[in-house]
Amino acid sequence: MKFKARAEVKLKPGFFDPEGEATKGALNDLGYRVHIVRVSKVYYIDFEAPSLDDAKRLVDEMCRRLLANPTKDVYEVEVQPSD
C-alpha cells in the first residue's frame, strides 16, 4: 500500500532557536512588532508499507533514527493512505 506522511520536527521548549531569533530580529527591523519566532522543519514523505499501522511505525522510526535529534527535538507525524 502507498502512504503519504508529514513529519514536523521542532525544538523542545527551552532550547535556543538561533534561526528563529535571527528571523525575529529581521522582522522587527522591517517594522513588525513580533516577540517570538520559532522555526520547524516539515518533511513530506511518500512511501510503501503493508498497512497503516506499519506506515505509522515506519515514519516514527524515520524520525527517531534520522529526522529528529531526541535530545533537542520533538516531532509530530501524520500518515494517510495515498492514491
Distance bins in CASP14 RR format, pairs under 12 A and 6 or more apart:
PFRMAT RR
TARGET T0000
AUTHOR 0000-0000-0000
RMODE 2
METHOD distances of the structure
MODEL  1
1 46 0 0 0 0 0 1 0 0 0 0 0
1 47 0 0 0 0 1 0 0 0 0 0 0
1 48 1 0 0 1 0 0 0 0 0 0 0
1 49 1 0 0 1 0 0 0 0 0 0 0
1 50 1 0 0 1 0 0 0 0 0 0 0
1 51 1 0 0 1 0 0 0 0 0 0 0
1 52 1 0 0 1 0 0 0 0 0 0 0
1 53 0 0 0 0 0 1 0 0 0 0 0
1 54 0 0 0 0 1 0 0 0 0 0 0
1 55 1 0 0 1 0 0 0 0 0 0 0
1 58 0 0 0 0 0 1 0 0 0 0 0
1 79 0 0 0 0 0 1 0 0 0 0 0
1 80 0 0 0 0 0 1 0 0 0 0 0
1 81 1 0 0 1 0 0 0 0 0 0 0
1 82 0 0 0 0 1 0 0 0 0 0 0
1 83 0 0 0 0 0 1 0 0 0 0 0
2 45 0 0 0 0 0 1 0 0 0 0 0
2 46 1 0 0 1 0 0 0 0 0 0 0
2 47 1 0 0 1 0 0 0 0 0 0 0
2 48 1 0 1 0 0 0 0 0 0 0 0
2 49 0 0 0 0 1 0 0 0 0 0 0
2 50 0 0 0 0 0 1 0 0 0 0 0
2 51 0 0 0 0 0 1 0 0 0 0 0
2 52 0 0 0 0 0 1 0 0 0 0 0
2 55 0 0 0 0 1 0 0 0 0 0 0
2 79 0 0 0 0 0 1 0 0 0 0 0
2 80 0 0 0 0 0 1 0 0 0 0 0
2 81 1 0 0 1 0 0 0 0 0 0 0
2 82 1 0 1 0 0 0 0 0 0 0 0
2 83 1 0 0 1 0 0 0 0 0 0 0
3 44 0 0 0 0 0 1 0 0 0 0 0
3 45 0 0 0 0 1 0 0 0 0 0 0
3 46 1 0 0 1 0 0 0 0 0 0 0
3 47 1 0 1 0 0 0 0 0 0 0 0
3 48 1 0 0 1 0 0 0 0 0 0 0
3 49 1 0 1 0 0 0 0 0 0 0 0
3 50 0 0 0 0 0 1 0 0 0 0 0
3 51 0 0 0 0 1 0 0 0 0 0 0
3 52 1 0 0 1 0 0 0 0 0 0 0
3 53 0 0 0 0 0 1 0 0 0 0 0
3 54 0 0 0 0 1 0 0 0 0 0 0
3 55 1 0 1 0 0 0 0 0 0 0 0
3 56 0 0 0 0 1 0 0 0 0 0 0
3 57 0 0 0 0 0 1 0 0 0 0 0
3 58 0 0 0 0 1 0 0 0 0 0 0
3 59 0 0 0 0 1 0 0 0 0 0 0
3 62 0 0 0 0 0 1 0 0 0 0 0
3 77 0 0 0 0 0 1 0 0 0 0 0
3 78 0 0 0 0 0 1 0 0 0 0 0
3 79 1 0 1 0 0 0 0 0 0 0 0
3 80 1 0 0 1 0 0 0 0 0 0 0
3 81 1 0 1 0 0 0 0 0 0 0 0
3 82 1 0 1 0 0 0 0 0 0 0 0
3 83 0 0 0 0 0 1 0 0 0 0 0
4 43 0 0 0 0 0 1 0 0 0 0 0
4 44 1 0 0 1 0 0 0 0 0 0 0
4 45 1 0 0 1 0 0 0 0 0 0 0
4 46 1 0 1 0 0 0 0 0 0 0 0
4 47 0 0 0 0 1 0 0 0 0 0 0
4 48 0 0 0 0 0 1 0 0 0 0 0
4 49 0 0 0 0 0 1 0 0 0 0 0
4 52 0 0 0 0 0 1 0 0 0 0 0
4 55 0 0 0 0 1 0 0 0 0 0 0
4 59 0 0 0 0 0 1 0 0 0 0 0
4 77 0 0 0 0 0 1 0 0 0 0 0
4 78 0 0 0 0 1 0 0 0 0 0 0
4 79 1 0 0 1 0 0 0 0 0 0 0
4 80 1 0 1 0 0 0 0 0 0 0 0
4 81 1 0 0 1 0 0 0 0 0 0 0
4 82 1 0 1 0 0 0 0 0 0 0 0
4 83 0 0 0 0 1 0 0 0 0 0 0
5 42 0 0 0 0 0 1 0 0 0 0 0
5 43 1 0 0 1 0 0 0 0 0 0 0
5 44 1 0 0 1 0 0 0 0 0 0 0
5 45 1 0 1 0 0 0 0 0 0 0 0
5 46 1 0 0 1 0 0 0 0 0 0 0
5 47 1 0 0 1 0 0 0 0 0 0 0
5 48 0 0 0 0 0 1 0 0 0 0 0
5 49 0 0 0 0 1 0 0 0 0 0 0
5 52 0 0 0 0 0 1 0 0 0 0 0
5 54 0 0 0 0 0 1 0 0 0 0 0
5 55 1 0 0 1 0 0 0 0 0 0 0
5 56 0 0 0 0 1 0 0 0 0 0 0
5 57 0 0 0 0 0 1 0 0 0 0 0
5 58 0 0 0 0 1 0 0 0 0 0 0
5 59 1 0 1 0 0 0 0 0 0 0 0
5 60 0 0 0 0 1 0 0 0 0 0 0
5 61 0 0 0 0 0 1 0 0 0 0 0
5 62 0 0 0 0 1 0 0 0 0 0 0
5 63 0 0 0 0 1 0 0 0 0 0 0
5 67 0 0 0 0 0 1 0 0 0 0 0
5 75 0 0 0 0 0 1 0 0 0 0 0
5 76 0 0 0 0 0 1 0 0 0 0 0
5 77 1 0 0 1 0 0 0 0 0 0 0
5 78 1 0 0 1 0 0 0 0 0 0 0
5 79 1 0 1 0 0 0 0 0 0 0 0
5 80 1 0 0 1 0 0 0 0 0 0 0
5 81 0 0 0 0 0 1 0 0 0 0 0
5 82 0 0 0 0 1 0 0 0 0 0 0
6 40 0 0 0 0 0 1 0 0 0 0 0
6 41 0 0 0 0 0 1 0 0 0 0 0
6 42 1 0 0 1 0 0 0 0 0 0 0
6 43 1 0 0 1 0 0 0 0 0 0 0
6 44 1 0 1 0 0 0 0 0 0 0 0
6 45 1 0 0 1 0 0 0 0 0 0 0
6 46 0 0 0 0 0 1 0 0 0 0 0
6 59 0 0 0 0 1 0 0 0 0 0 0
6 62 0 0 0 0 0 1 0 0 0 0 0
6 63 0 0 0 0 0 1 0 0 0 0 0
6 67 0 0 0 0 0 1 0 0 0 0 0
6 75 0 0 0 0 0 1 0 0 0 0 0
6 76 0 0 0 0 1 0 0 0 0 0 0
6 77 1 0 0 1 0 0 0 0 0 0 0
6 78 1 0 1 0 0 0 0 0 0 0 0
6 79 0 0 0 0 1 0 0 0 0 0 0
6 80 0 0 0 0 1 0 0 0 0 0 0
6 82 0 0 0 0 0 1 0 0 0 0 0
7 40 0 0 0 0 0 1 0 0 0 0 0
7 41 0 0 0 0 1 0 0 0 0 0 0
7 42 1 0 0 1 0 0 0 0 0 0 0
7 43 1 0 1 0 0 0 0 0 0 0 0
7 44 0 0 0 0 1 0 0 0 0 0 0
7 45 1 0 0 1 0 0 0 0 0 0 0
7 47 0 0 0 0 0 1 0 0 0 0 0
7 55 0 0 0 0 0 1 0 0 0 0 0
7 56 0 0 0 0 0 1 0 0 0 0 0
7 58 0 0 0 0 0 1 0 0 0 0 0
7 59 1 0 0 1 0 0 0 0 0 0 0
7 60 0 0 0 0 1 0 0 0 0 0 0
7 61 0 0 0 0 0 1 0 0 0 0 0
7 62 1 0 0 1 0 0 0 0 0 0 0
7 63 1 0 1 0 0 0 0 0 0 0 0
7 64 0 0 0 0 0 1 0 0 0 0 0
7 66 0 0 0 0 0 1 0 0 0 0 0
7 67 1 0 1 0 0 0 0 0 0 0 0
7 68 1 0 0 1 0 0 0 0 0 0 0
7 73 0 0 0 0 0 1 0 0 0 0 0
7 74 0 0 0 0 0 1 0 0 0 0 0
7 75 1 0 1 0 0 0 0 0 0 0 0
7 76 1 0 0 1 0 0 0 0 0 0 0
7 77 1 0 1 0 0 0 0 0 0 0 0
7 78 0 0 0 0 1 0 0 0 0 0 0
7 79 0 0 0 0 1 0 0 0 0 0 0
8 38 0 0 0 0 0 1 0 0 0 0 0
8 39 0 0 0 0 0 1 0 0 0 0 0
8 40 1 0 1 0 0 0 0 0 0 0 0
8 41 1 0 0 1 0 0 0 0 0 0 0
8 42 1 0 1 0 0 0 0 0 0 0 0
8 43 1 0 0 1 0 0 0 0 0 0 0
8 44 0 0 0 0 0 1 0 0 0 0 0
8 45 0 0 0 0 0 1 0 0 0 0 0
8 59 0 0 0 0 0 1 0 0 0 0 0
8 63 0 0 0 0 1 0 0 0 0 0 0
8 67 0 0 0 0 1 0 0 0 0 0 0
8 68 0 0 0 0 1 0 0 0 0 0 0
8 73 0 0 0 0 0 1 0 0 0 0 0
8 74 0 0 0 0 1 0 0 0 0 0 0
8 75 1 0 0 1 0 0 0 0 0 0 0
8 76 1 0 1 0 0 0 0 0 0 0 0
8 77 1 0 0 1 0 0 0 0 0 0 0
8 78 0 0 0 0 1 0 0 0 0 0 0
9 38 0 0 0 0 0 1 0 0 0 0 0
9 39 0 0 0 0 0 1 0 0 0 0 0
9 40 1 0 0 1 0 0 0 0 0 0 0
9 41 1 0 1 0 0 0 0 0 0 0 0
9 42 1 0 0 1 0 0 0 0 0 0 0
9 43 1 0 0 1 0 0 0 0 0 0 0
9 59 0 0 0 0 0 1 0 0 0 0 0
9 62 0 0 0 0 0 1 0 0 0 0 0
9 63 1 0 0 1 0 0 0 0 0 0 0
9 64 0 0 0 0 0 1 0 0 0 0 0
9 66 0 0 0 0 0 1 0 0 0 0 0
9 67 1 0 1 0 0 0 0 0 0 0 0
9 68 1 0 1 0 0 0 0 0 0 0 0
9 69 0 0 0 0 1 0 0 0 0 0 0
9 70 0 0 0 0 0 1 0 0 0 0 0
9 72 0 0 0 0 1 0 0 0 0 0 0
9 73 1 0 1 0 0 0 0 0 0 0 0
9 74 1 0 0 1 0 0 0 0 0 0 0
9 75 1 0 1 0 0 0 0 0 0 0 0
9 76 0 0 0 0 1 0 0 0 0 0 0
9 77 0 0 0 0 1 0 0 0 0 0 0
10 17 0 0 0 0 1 0 0 0 0 0 0
10 19 0 0 0 0 0 1 0 0 0 0 0
10 20 0 0 0 0 0 1 0 0 0 0 0
10 38 1 0 0 1 0 0 0 0 0 0 0
10 39 1 0 0 1 0 0 0 0 0 0 0
10 40 1 1 0 0 0 0 0 0 0 0 0
10 41 1 0 0 1 0 0 0 0 0 0 0
10 42 0 0 0 0 1 0 0 0 0 0 0
10 63 0 0 0 0 0 1 0 0 0 0 0
10 67 0 0 0 0 0 1 0 0 0 0 0
10 68 0 0 0 0 1 0 0 0 0 0 0
10 69 0 0 0 0 0 1 0 0 0 0 0
10 72 0 0 0 0 1 0 0 0 0 0 0
10 73 1 0 0 1 0 0 0 0 0 0 0
10 74 1 0 0 1 0 0 0 0 0 0 0
10 75 1 0 0 1 0 0 0 0 0 0 0
10 76 0 0 0 0 1 0 0 0 0 0 0
11 17 1 0 1 0 0 0 0 0 0 0 0
11 18 0 0 0 0 0 1 0 0 0 0 0
11 19 0 0 0 0 1 0 0 0 0 0 0
11 20 0 0 0 0 1 0 0 0 0 0 0
11 21 0 0 0 0 0 1 0 0 0 0 0
11 37 0 0 0 0 0 1 0 0 0 0 0
11 38 1 0 0 1 0 0 0 0 0 0 0
11 39 1 0 0 1 0 0 0 0 0 0 0
11 40 1 0 0 1 0 0 0 0 0 0 0
11 41 0 0 0 0 0 1 0 0 0 0 0
11 68 0 0 0 0 0 1 0 0 0 0 0
11 69 0 0 0 0 1 0 0 0 0 0 0
11 71 0 0 0 0 0 1 0 0 0 0 0
11 72 1 0 1 0 0 0 0 0 0 0 0
11 73 1 0 0 1 0 0 0 0 0 0 0
11 74 1 0 0 1 0 0 0 0 0 0 0
11 75 0 0 0 0 0 1 0 0 0 0 0
12 38 0 0 0 0 0 1 0 0 0 0 0
12 40 0 0 0 0 0 1 0 0 0 0 0
12 68 0 0 0 0 0 1 0 0 0 0 0
12 69 0 0 0 0 1 0 0 0 0 0 0
12 70 0 0 0 0 1 0 0 0 0 0 0
12 71 0 0 0 0 1 0 0 0 0 0 0
12 72 1 0 1 0 0 0 0 0 0 0 0
12 73 1 0 0 1 0 0 0 0 0 0 0
12 74 1 0 1 0 0 0 0 0 0 0 0
12 75 0 0 0 0 0 1 0 0 0 0 0
13 36 0 0 0 0 0 1 0 0 0 0 0
13 38 0 0 0 0 1 0 0 0 0 0 0
13 72 0 0 0 0 0 1 0 0 0 0 0
13 73 0 0 0 0 0 1 0 0 0 0 0
13 74 0 0 0 0 1 0 0 0 0 0 0
14 36 0 0 0 0 0 1 0 0 0 0 0
14 38 0 0 0 0 0 1 0 0 0 0 0
14 72 0 0 0 0 1 0 0 0 0 0 0
14 74 0 0 0 0 0 1 0 0 0 0 0
15 21 0 0 0 0 0 1 0 0 0 0 0
15 38 0 0 0 0 1 0 0 0 0 0 0
15 39 0 0 0 0 0 1 0 0 0 0 0
15 69 0 0 0 0 0 1 0 0 0 0 0
15 71 0 0 0 0 1 0 0 0 0 0 0
15 72 1 0 1 0 0 0 0 0 0 0 0
15 73 0 0 0 0 1 0 0 0 0 0 0
15 74 0 0 0 0 1 0 0 0 0 0 0
16 22 0 0 0 0 0 1 0 0 0 0 0
16 38 0 0 0 0 0 1 0 0 0 0 0
16 39 0 0 0 0 0 1 0 0 0 0 0
16 72 0 0 0 0 1 0 0 0 0 0 0
17 23 0 0 0 0 1 0 0 0 0 0 0
17 24 0 0 0 0 1 0 0 0 0 0 0
17 36 0 0 0 0 1 0 0 0 0 0 0
17 37 1 0 0 1 0 0 0 0 0 0 0
17 38 1 0 1 0 0 0 0 0 0 0 0
17 39 1 0 1 0 0 0 0 0 0 0 0
17 40 0 0 0 0 1 0 0 0 0 0 0
17 41 0 0 0 0 0 1 0 0 0 0 0
17 72 0 0 0 0 0 1 0 0 0 0 0
17 73 0 0 0 0 0 1 0 0 0 0 0
18 24 0 0 0 0 0 1 0 0 0 0 0
18 25 0 0 0 0 0 1 0 0 0 0 0
18 37 0 0 0 0 0 1 0 0 0 0 0
18 38 0 0 0 0 0 1 0 0 0 0 0
18 39 0 0 0 0 1 0 0 0 0 0 0
19 25 0 0 0 0 0 1 0 0 0 0 0
19 26 0 0 0 0 0 1 0 0 0 0 0
19 37 0 0 0 0 1 0 0 0 0 0 0
19 38 0 0 0 0 1 0 0 0 0 0 0
19 39 1 0 1 0 0 0 0 0 0 0 0
19 40 0 0 0 0 1 0 0 0 0 0 0
19 41 0 0 0 0 0 1 0 0 0 0 0
20 26 0 0 0 0 1 0 0 0 0 0 0
20 27 0 0 0 0 1 0 0 0 0 0 0
20 28 0 0 0 0 0 1 0 0 0 0 0
20 34 0 0 0 0 1 0 0 0 0 0 0
20 35 0 0 0 0 0 1 0 0 0 0 0
20 36 0 0 0 0 1 0 0 0 0 0 0
20 37 1 0 1 0 0 0 0 0 0 0 0
20 38 1 0 0 1 0 0 0 0 0 0 0
20 39 1 0 1 0 0 0 0 0 0 0 0
20 40 0 0 0 0 1 0 0 0 0 0 0
21 27 0 0 0 0 0 1 0 0 0 0 0
21 28 0 0 0 0 0 1 0 0 0 0 0
21 34 0 0 0 0 0 1 0 0 0 0 0
21 35 0 0 0 0 0 1 0 0 0 0 0
21 36 0 0 0 0 1 0 0 0 0 0 0
21 37 1 0 0 1 0 0 0 0 0 0 0
21 38 0 0 0 0 1 0 0 0 0 0 0
21 39 0 0 0 0 1 0 0 0 0 0 0
22 28 0 0 0 0 0 1 0 0 0 0 0
22 29 0 0 0 0 0 1 0 0 0 0 0
22 37 0 0 0 0 1 0 0 0 0 0 0
22 39 0 0 0 0 1 0 0 0 0 0 0
23 29 0 0 0 0 0 1 0 0 0 0 0
23 30 0 0 0 0 0 1 0 0 0 0 0
23 32 0 0 0 0 0 1 0 0 0 0 0
23 34 0 0 0 0 1 0 0 0 0 0 0
23 36 0 0 0 0 0 1 0 0 0 0 0
23 37 1 0 1 0 0 0 0 0 0 0 0
23 38 0 0 0 0 1 0 0 0 0 0 0
23 39 1 0 0 1 0 0 0 0 0 0 0
24 30 0 0 0 0 0 1 0 0 0 0 0
24 31 0 0 0 0 0 1 0 0 0 0 0
24 32 0 0 0 0 1 0 0 0 0 0 0
24 33 0 0 0 0 0 1 0 0 0 0 0
24 34 1 0 1 0 0 0 0 0 0 0 0
24 35 1 0 0 1 0 0 0 0 0 0 0
24 36 1 0 0 1 0 0 0 0 0 0 0
24 37 1 0 1 0 0 0 0 0 0 0 0
24 38 0 0 0 0 1 0 0 0 0 0 0
24 39 0 0 0 0 0 1 0 0 0 0 0
25 31 0 0 0 0 1 0 0 0 0 0 0
25 32 0 0 0 0 1 0 0 0 0 0 0
25 33 0 0 0 0 0 1 0 0 0 0 0
25 34 1 0 0 1 0 0 0 0 0 0 0
25 35 0 0 0 0 0 1 0 0 0 0 0
25 36 0 0 0 0 0 1 0 0 0 0 0
25 37 0 0 0 0 1 0 0 0 0 0 0
26 32 0 0 0 0 1 0 0 0 0 0 0
26 34 0 0 0 0 1 0 0 0 0 0 0
26 37 0 0 0 0 1 0 0 0 0 0 0
27 33 0 0 0 0 1 0 0 0 0 0 0
27 34 1 0 1 0 0 0 0 0 0 0 0
27 35 0 0 0 0 0 1 0 0 0 0 0
27 36 0 0 0 0 0 1 0 0 0 0 0
27 37 1 0 0 1 0 0 0 0 0 0 0
28 34 1 0 0 1 0 0 0 0 0 0 0
28 35 0 0 0 0 1 0 0 0 0 0 0
28 36 0 0 0 0 0 1 0 0 0 0 0
28 37 0 0 0 0 1 0 0 0 0 0 0
38 74 0 0 0 0 0 1 0 0 0 0 0
39 73 0 0 0 0 0 1 0 0 0 0 0
40 67 0 0 0 0 0 1 0 0 0 0 0
40 68 0 0 0 0 0 1 0 0 0 0 0
40 73 0 0 0 0 1 0 0 0 0 0 0
40 74 0 0 0 0 1 0 0 0 0 0 0
40 75 0 0 0 0 1 0 0 0 0 0 0
40 76 0 0 0 0 1 0 0 0 0 0 0
41 63 0 0 0 0 0 1 0 0 0 0 0
41 66 0 0 0 0 0 1 0 0 0 0 0
41 67 1 0 0 1 0 0 0 0 0 0 0
41 68 0 0 0 0 1 0 0 0 0 0 0
41 69 0 0 0 0 0 1 0 0 0 0 0
41 73 0 0 0 0 1 0 0 0 0 0 0
41 74 0 0 0 0 0 1 0 0 0 0 0
41 75 0 0 0 0 1 0 0 0 0 0 0
41 76 0 0 0 0 0 1 0 0 0 0 0
42 63 0 0 0 0 0 1 0 0 0 0 0
42 67 0 0 0 0 0 1 0 0 0 0 0
42 75 0 0 0 0 0 1 0 0 0 0 0
42 76 0 0 0 0 1 0 0 0 0 0 0
42 77 0 0 0 0 0 1 0 0 0 0 0
42 78 0 0 0 0 0 1 0 0 0 0 0
43 59 0 0 0 0 1 0 0 0 0 0 0
43 62 0 0 0 0 1 0 0 0 0 0 0
43 63 0 0 0 0 1 0 0 0 0 0 0
43 66 0 0 0 0 1 0 0 0 0 0 0
43 67 1 0 1 0 0 0 0 0 0 0 0
43 68 0 0 0 0 1 0 0 0 0 0 0
43 75 0 0 0 0 1 0 0 0 0 0 0
43 76 0 0 0 0 0 1 0 0 0 0 0
43 77 0 0 0 0 1 0 0 0 0 0 0
43 78 0 0 0 0 0 1 0 0 0 0 0
44 59 0 0 0 0 0 1 0 0 0 0 0
44 67 0 0 0 0 0 1 0 0 0 0 0
44 77 0 0 0 0 0 1 0 0 0 0 0
44 78 0 0 0 0 0 1 0 0 0 0 0
44 79 0 0 0 0 0 1 0 0 0 0 0
44 80 0 0 0 0 0 1 0 0 0 0 0
44 82 0 0 0 0 0 1 0 0 0 0 0
45 55 0 0 0 0 1 0 0 0 0 0 0
45 56 0 0 0 0 0 1 0 0 0 0 0
45 58 0 0 0 0 1 0 0 0 0 0 0
45 59 1 0 0 1 0 0 0 0 0 0 0
45 60 0 0 0 0 0 1 0 0 0 0 0
45 61 0 0 0 0 0 1 0 0 0 0 0
45 62 1 0 0 1 0 0 0 0 0 0 0
45 63 0 0 0 0 0 1 0 0 0 0 0
45 66 0 0 0 0 0 1 0 0 0 0 0
45 67 0 0 0 0 1 0 0 0 0 0 0
45 77 0 0 0 0 1 0 0 0 0 0 0
45 78 0 0 0 0 0 1 0 0 0 0 0
45 79 0 0 0 0 1 0 0 0 0 0 0
45 80 0 0 0 0 0 1 0 0 0 0 0
45 82 0 0 0 0 0 1 0 0 0 0 0
46 55 0 0 0 0 0 1 0 0 0 0 0
46 59 0 0 0 0 0 1 0 0 0 0 0
46 79 0 0 0 0 0 1 0 0 0 0 0
46 80 0 0 0 0 0 1 0 0 0 0 0
46 81 0 0 0 0 0 1 0 0 0 0 0
46 82 1 0 0 1 0 0 0 0 0 0 0
46 83 0 0 0 0 0 1 0 0 0 0 0
47 54 0 0 0 0 0 1 0 0 0 0 0
47 55 1 0 0 1 0 0 0 0 0 0 0
47 56 0 0 0 0 0 1 0 0 0 0 0
47 57 0 0 0 0 0 1 0 0 0 0 0
47 58 1 0 0 1 0 0 0 0 0 0 0
47 59 0 0 0 0 1 0 0 0 0 0 0
47 61 0 0 0 0 0 1 0 0 0 0 0
47 62 0 0 0 0 1 0 0 0 0 0 0
47 79 0 0 0 0 1 0 0 0 0 0 0
47 80 0 0 0 0 0 1 0 0 0 0 0
47 81 0 0 0 0 0 1 0 0 0 0 0
47 82 0 0 0 0 1 0 0 0 0 0 0
48 54 0 0 0 0 1 0 0 0 0 0 0
48 55 0 0 0 0 1 0 0 0 0 0 0
48 58 0 0 0 0 1 0 0 0 0 0 0
48 81 0 0 0 0 0 1 0 0 0 0 0
48 82 0 0 0 0 1 0 0 0 0 0 0
49 55 1 1 0 0 0 0 0 0 0 0 0
49 56 0 0 0 0 1 0 0 0 0 0 0
49 57 0 0 0 0 1 0 0 0 0 0 0
49 58 1 0 1 0 0 0 0 0 0 0 0
49 59 0 0 0 0 1 0 0 0 0 0 0
49 60 0 0 0 0 0 1 0 0 0 0 0
49 61 0 0 0 0 0 1 0 0 0 0 0
49 62 0 0 0 0 0 1 0 0 0 0 0
49 79 0 0 0 0 1 0 0 0 0 0 0
49 80 0 0 0 0 0 1 0 0 0 0 0
49 81 0 0 0 0 1 0 0 0 0 0 0
49 82 0 0 0 0 0 1 0 0 0 0 0
50 56 0 0 0 0 0 1 0 0 0 0 0
50 57 0 0 0 0 0 1 0 0 0 0 0
50 58 0 0 0 0 1 0 0 0 0 0 0
51 57 0 0 0 0 1 0 0 0 0 0 0
51 58 0 0 0 0 0 1 0 0 0 0 0
51 79 0 0 0 0 0 1 0 0 0 0 0
51 81 0 0 0 0 0 1 0 0 0 0 0
52 58 0 0 0 0 0 1 0 0 0 0 0
52 59 0 0 0 0 0 1 0 0 0 0 0
52 78 0 0 0 0 0 1 0 0 0 0 0
52 79 1 0 0 1 0 0 0 0 0 0 0
52 80 0 0 0 0 1 0 0 0 0 0 0
52 81 1 0 0 1 0 0 0 0 0 0 0
52 82 0 0 0 0 0 1 0 0 0 0 0
53 59 0 0 0 0 0 1 0 0 0 0 0
53 60 0 0 0 0 0 1 0 0 0 0 0
53 79 0 0 0 0 1 0 0 0 0 0 0
54 60 0 0 0 0 0 1 0 0 0 0 0
54 61 0 0 0 0 0 1 0 0 0 0 0
54 79 0 0 0 0 1 0 0 0 0 0 0
55 61 0 0 0 0 0 1 0 0 0 0 0
55 62 0 0 0 0 0 1 0 0 0 0 0
55 77 0 0 0 0 1 0 0 0 0 0 0
55 78 0 0 0 0 0 1 0 0 0 0 0
55 79 1 0 1 0 0 0 0 0 0 0 0
55 80 0 0 0 0 1 0 0 0 0 0 0
55 81 0 0 0 0 1 0 0 0 0 0 0
55 82 0 0 0 0 1 0 0 0 0 0 0
56 62 0 0 0 0 0 1 0 0 0 0 0
56 63 0 0 0 0 0 1 0 0 0 0 0
56 76 0 0 0 0 0 1 0 0 0 0 0
56 77 1 0 0 1 0 0 0 0 0 0 0
56 78 0 0 0 0 1 0 0 0 0 0 0
56 79 1 0 1 0 0 0 0 0 0 0 0
56 80 0 0 0 0 0 1 0 0 0 0 0
56 81 0 0 0 0 0 1 0 0 0 0 0
57 63 0 0 0 0 0 1 0 0 0 0 0
57 64 0 0 0 0 0 1 0 0 0 0 0
57 77 0 0 0 0 0 1 0 0 0 0 0
57 79 0 0 0 0 1 0 0 0 0 0 0
58 64 0 0 0 0 0 1 0 0 0 0 0
58 65 0 0 0 0 0 1 0 0 0 0 0
58 66 0 0 0 0 0 1 0 0 0 0 0
58 67 0 0 0 0 0 1 0 0 0 0 0
58 77 0 0 0 0 1 0 0 0 0 0 0
58 79 0 0 0 0 1 0 0 0 0 0 0
59 65 0 0 0 0 0 1 0 0 0 0 0
59 66 0 0 0 0 0 1 0 0 0 0 0
59 67 0 0 0 0 1 0 0 0 0 0 0
59 68 0 0 0 0 0 1 0 0 0 0 0
59 75 0 0 0 0 1 0 0 0 0 0 0
59 76 0 0 0 0 0 1 0 0 0 0 0
59 77 1 0 1 0 0 0 0 0 0 0 0
59 78 0 0 0 0 1 0 0 0 0 0 0
59 79 1 0 1 0 0 0 0 0 0 0 0
59 80 0 0 0 0 0 1 0 0 0 0 0
60 66 0 0 0 0 0 1 0 0 0 0 0
60 67 0 0 0 0 0 1 0 0 0 0 0
60 68 0 0 0 0 1 0 0 0 0 0 0
60 70 0 0 0 0 0 1 0 0 0 0 0
60 75 0 0 0 0 1 0 0 0 0 0 0
60 76 0 0 0 0 0 1 0 0 0 0 0
60 77 1 0 0 1 0 0 0 0 0 0 0
60 78 0 0 0 0 0 1 0 0 0 0 0
60 79 0 0 0 0 1 0 0 0 0 0 0
61 67 0 0 0 0 1 0 0 0 0 0 0
61 68 0 0 0 0 0 1 0 0 0 0 0
61 75 0 0 0 0 0 1 0 0 0 0 0
61 77 0 0 0 0 0 1 0 0 0 0 0
62 68 0 0 0 0 1 0 0 0 0 0 0
62 75 0 0 0 0 1 0 0 0 0 0 0
62 77 0 0 0 0 1 0 0 0 0 0 0
62 79 0 0 0 0 0 1 0 0 0 0 0
63 69 0 0 0 0 0 1 0 0 0 0 0
63 70 0 0 0 0 1 0 0 0 0 0 0
63 73 0 0 0 0 1 0 0 0 0 0 0
63 74 0 0 0 0 1 0 0 0 0 0 0
63 75 1 0 1 0 0 0 0 0 0 0 0
63 76 0 0 0 0 1 0 0 0 0 0 0
63 77 1 0 0 1 0 0 0 0 0 0 0
63 78 0 0 0 0 0 1 0 0 0 0 0
63 79 0 0 0 0 0 1 0 0 0 0 0
64 70 1 0 0 1 0 0 0 0 0 0 0
64 71 0 0 0 0 0 1 0 0 0 0 0
64 73 0 0 0 0 0 1 0 0 0 0 0
64 74 0 0 0 0 0 1 0 0 0 0 0
64 75 0 0 0 0 1 0 0 0 0 0 0
64 77 0 0 0 0 0 1 0 0 0 0 0
65 75 0 0 0 0 0 1 0 0 0 0 0
66 73 0 0 0 0 0 1 0 0 0 0 0
66 75 0 0 0 0 0 1 0 0 0 0 0
67 73 0 0 0 0 1 0 0 0 0 0 0
67 74 0 0 0 0 0 1 0 0 0 0 0
67 75 1 0 0 1 0 0 0 0 0 0 0
67 76 0 0 0 0 0 1 0 0 0 0 0
67 77 0 0 0 0 1 0 0 0 0 0 0
68 74 1 0 0 1 0 0 0 0 0 0 0
68 75 1 0 1 0 0 0 0 0 0 0 0
68 76 0 0 0 0 0 1 0 0 0 0 0
68 77 0 0 0 0 0 1 0 0 0 0 0
69 75 0 0 0 0 1 0 0 0 0 0 0
END
